[in-house]
Amino acid sequence: MRPAPGEPRFQAGHALAAWLIAFTVAFSGQIAILSAAGYAGTQPEDRPLWLDAVLLVPLWISLLAATIIISRHWGTGRLRDDYGLRFRTFDVLGVPIGIIVQAVLVPALYWTLELLLPWDLGDVSEQARTLTDRAGSDAEIFLLVVMVVVGAPIIEELFFRGLLMRSIQARLNDGLALVLSSLFFALVHFQVLQIPGLFLFGLIAGTCAQRTGRLGMSILAHAAFNATAVVMLLTT
């Protein structure tokens, strides 16, 4: 399917290449940061939480730069038009959606999987719990919130539901774009046990983006999804 005149001309290949380049740049930047900070070769649990926040910066900058460059070269140059980076009052519905997905649907999904699969899934929240356990002070909790409730939802929704999903649905169809972008979103978090939950959230966030034609609701759903996880981990 060819894009209509005036529509963005970016394709899924642009999005995948952008992610690969961003990942490579971020990985190199993280190695340099760890070496400069004196934490090269250490395990994540042995590092201060502020350093984890700093390590996210190369990836976020790379992904943001990629979306901007692709928009300028193969789109309209306007993020609101190319990726739907807009908010409306109705988008606040994303907040209860994100809470329900995290607190109800994801636990139900894993409960079902444990009944159906012949092996123990283990503690799905172990990696996230390790992160919250390291937030010992109010300042570190604030930093954790900024990382996972503010930064991650904006950058990830702009890339996965903005650039990637729209590039696929412009050439294939909405259903395939939703499934493929959600699967890629789940896989590139590199957390095997969390793939089903992330895939489920990707489907719901993608549906929000497709139904509204913008990212406002999916960003708020993502923020609420992550915030609910943080609250649940900090209070249990």
N, C-alpha and C positions, 0 to 999 in steps of 0.2 A: 504494500500500500504506500503510495507516494503522498507526502504531506501536501496540503492545499497551499496555494499562494499566501504568503504572509505568516504561515505557521512555522514553528521551529523546525530546522532541518537536522537536528542532532539525532543520532541513532544509538542503539544499545551498545554498539561497539565503542562509541565515544565514552559512554558511562563506564564500561568495564575497563577500558584503557586508563581512564581518569582514576578509577579506584586503585588499579595496579600501580600506577605512578605515585599516587598519594601514599599508598601503603609502603612502597619502597623508600620514598623520601622520609616518611615518618619513622620507619624502622631505623634508617641511618641516623636521623636526628635523635632518636631515643638512645641509641648507643653512645652518641657523642655526649648527650646530657648526663647519662649514667656515669660515664667515664669522668666527666668534668666534676661531677658531684661526689665522686669517690665511692659509688655504689655498683661499679661494674661487676657482673658475675653474681650479684646477690639475688635472693629470692624475693618476690614481691612483698611477702609478709614481713620481710626484714627491712623494708624501706619506709621512710616517713610518708604519711599520706600526701603532704604537699608536693612531694616529688612525683607521685602518680598523676597529680593534677598537671604538673609541668609537662609530663610525658605525653599527655593528651594534646598539647598545643600543636606539635608538628603535624599530627594527623588531621586535626580540625582545620588548621590553616591550609593544608594541602587540599582537603576536600572542598573547602569554601572557595579556594582559588580555582580549582577545577570547574566548579559549577559556574563561576563568573566568566572564566575564559571560554567555556563551551557556549554559554549564553551569548557572548559577544561575537563569536566566530560563526556559530551555526544556529543562532536564535535571533531574538529581537534585541538582545542586550538589556532587557528588563526582566529581573527575576520574578516579579509579580505576574508577568505575562507568560514567560517560558515555563516556570515551575509552579505557579499558583501561590506564591508567597504573599498571601493576603489573609486578613482576619476580619470576621464579621461577628456581631454580637451572638448570633446563633451558634458560633463555634465553641462557646463555653460548654456546650453539651459534651464536648470531648472530655471534660473533667470527670463526670460520673462514668463515662464509658471506660476511661483508663482505670479508674478505681475498681469497677466491676470485673474487668478483664483480669487484673492482677489478683484481686481478693477472692474471686469466685470462679471464673472460667479456667484460669491456669491451674489452680489446685484440682478442679474437677477433671481437667485433661490428664494430669499426672496420676490421679487416682484411677482413672480408666485404664491408662497405660499399664499401671502396676498390676491390674487385674488380668490384662490380656497378655502381657509379656512374661516369658518364663524366667526372667532374671530381675534382680533387685536394682532399681534405678539409683539407689543411694540418696545422699542428701543433695537435692537439686540446688539448694540455696547456699551451699557451702562456700563457694567462691565469693558470692555477694556478702555473706556473713563475715568472711575474713576481712573484707573491705570496711564494713561498718564497725567491726570490733576494734579496728585501728583508729577510729575517730574517738579519741578519748577526751578531748576538750571541746568547748563550745565553738572555738575557732575552727577546729578540724571538722566538726559536724556541719558548720556553715560552708566550709570548703567542699565537703562531700555533696551537699545539696546543690551548690553551684555547678559541680561537675556533672551530676547525673540527672538533675531536675531542670536545669537551665541550658547548659551547653550542649549536652548530648541530644536532647529532643530537637533543638533547632537545626544543628548541623546534620544529624542523621535523617531527619524528615526532608530537609532540603535536597539531600543527595538521593536517598532511596525512594521516597514517594514523589519527589519532584523530578529530578533528572532521570533516574533509572526507570521508574515505572512509566513515566510519560514517554520516554524514548521507545519503550517496548510497545505500549498500547497505540502509538502513532503508526506502527507498521504491522502489528498483529491484531489483537483485540483486547478488550478490557480484562476479560477473565484470565487469559494467559499472562498478561502484564501483572495482574494482581498476584497470581501464584508464583511466577518466576521471581519477581522483585522481593516478595516475602521470603522465599526460600534463600535467595542470595543474602538478604538481610540477616537471616538466622545463621547461615553458615559462616559468614565472615566475622561473627563475634568470637569464633574459635572456642566455644564452650559447648561441648558435645551434649551434656545433660540438659542444657537450656535450649537446644535447638527446637524441640516441639513447642515450648512456650513462646519463644521468640517468633516462630513461624505463625503461630496463632495470632499473636499481637500484630505481626506484619499484615496479616489478612484483614484484620479489623481496622488498623490505621489506614491501610490502602483503600479500603471500602469508604472510609470517611473522606479521604482525599478525592476519590472518584465521584462520589455522590454530590459533594459540595463544589468540586472543581477548583479547590484551593487547599492550602496546607494548614490553615488556621486550626481546624478541628483536630487534625492528626497530631499537630505539635502539642496542643493542650492535652490530648489523650496520652501522648507519649510522656509528657511531664507528669501527669497524674499517675500513670502506670509506674514510673520510676519512683515517684514520691511515696506511693503506697508501699512499694517494696522496702524503701528506706525506713519508713515508720514501723512497718511490721518487724523488721530486723532489729531496730533499735529498742523496741518495746517488748521483745520476747527473749 
